[in-house]
């Protein structure tokens, strides 16, 4: 049996546009309708609080098992981001324009190169404390794959979708402070810890800005580039 033909509006123009309803095939209409998952409207701040609580709860593992702590908290954050993507509430990475990806790398260099030139020795000692007793391969796995994937998916892909640019950057900086500052002996060295805190704020503001300006994939590449400049290079040269 042949499908019904699409009705055409009267040629004499007697029927107004408001009265004429174009024909939509049932198959196409069914594809357009999607029942939203009940948790799509949930506040991602709850997931961030869980990740922060997990990071604080695992503090007794420091400093001997810092790598295990990193793995667990980034795995939890990546899990939230992947679930949000699978269930439809996370930001999708569409077919990106090459210039957006290039801008992600450029902004990463704009952020990382001056800091590396001005404070290479301080960065080297800080990175050694953050990633103590780790091999080069483990460090590269963290700063190139694990950390950017987890934080981009959740902080820039889920949290920033629900929060304003500046609020997402501020909350991301709070997360970074909770994760890293316990390894820096803030009580004995408050000055360097303050500098690291300001640096983390600058990094998260940059990532959120690139996410808003050039998209999620550009923010991901921006963080990878900055990590290589600010973390990997000082670690290798320290």
Residue pairs with C-beta under 8 A, 6 or more apart in sequence:
3 25
4 23
6 22
6 23
7 23
9 15
9 20
34 88
36 88
37 87
37 88
37 89
39 87
39 89
40 87
40 88
40 89
41 89
42 89
43 162
44 80
44 84
44 154
44 158
44 159
44 161
44 162
44 163
45 159
45 162
45 163
45 171
47 77
47 80
47 154
47 158
48 154
48 155
48 159
48 171
48 175
50 76
50 80
51 73
51 76
51 77
51 80
51 154
51 175
52 174
52 175
52 178
54 72
54 73
54 76
55 69
55 73
55 175
55 178
55 179
56 178
58 68
58 69
58 72
58 73
59 69
59 182
61 68
61 69
62 69
62 182
62 183
63 132
63 183
66 130
66 131
66 132
66 134
66 183
67 131
67 134
67 138
70 142
70 146
70 147
70 179
71 146
73 179
74 142
74 146
74 147
74 150
74 151
75 150
77 150
77 151
77 153
77 154
77 155
78 146
78 149
78 150
78 153
78 154
80 153
80 154
80 158
81 90
81 150
81 152
81 153
81 154
81 157
81 158
82 153
84 90
84 153
84 154
84 157
84 158
85 91
85 92
85 153
85 157
89 158
89 161
90 153
90 157
90 158
90 161
91 156
91 157
91 158
91 160
91 161
91 216
93 215
93 216
93 217
94 215
96 215
96 217
96 218
100 214
100 215
100 217
100 218
101 217
101 218
101 221
103 210
103 213
103 214
103 218
104 210
104 214
104 217
104 218
104 219
104 220
104 221
104 222
104 225
105 221
105 222
105 225
107 206
107 209
107 210
107 214
107 218
107 222
107 225
108 206
108 221
108 222
108 223
108 224
108 225
108 226
108 229
109 225
109 229
110 206
111 202
111 203
111 206
111 222
111 226
111 229
111 230
112 225
112 226
112 228
112 229
112 230
113 229
115 123
115 199
115 229
115 230
116 123
116 229
116 230
116 233
116 234
119 195
120 234
120 237
122 192
122 195
123 230
123 234
124 234
124 235
124 237
124 238
125 238
126 184
126 192
126 196
126 234
127 230
127 231
127 234
127 235
127 238
128 235
128 238
129 183
129 184
129 185
130 180
130 183
130 184
130 231
131 138
131 139
131 142
131 231
131 235
132 183
134 142
136 235
136 236
139 231
139 232
139 235
140 232
143 224
143 227
143 228
143 231
143 232
144 224
144 227
144 228
144 232
147 223
147 227
148 220
148 223
148 224
148 227
149 220
151 172
151 207
151 223
152 207
152 216
152 219
152 220
152 223
155 168
155 171
155 172
155 175
155 204
155 207
156 168
156 207
156 208
156 211
156 216
156 219
156 220
157 216
159 168
159 171
159 172
160 168
160 208
160 211
160 212
163 171
165 208
165 209
165 212
166 205
166 208
168 208
169 201
169 204
169 205
169 207
169 208
169 209
170 201
170 204
172 204
172 207
172 208
173 197
173 200
173 201
173 204
173 205
176 200
176 203
176 204
177 197
177 200
180 196
180 200
181 193
181 196
181 197
184 192
184 193
184 196
185 193
186 193
199 230
203 223
203 226
203 230
206 222
206 226
207 219
207 222
207 223
208 219
210 218
210 219
210 222
211 218
211 219
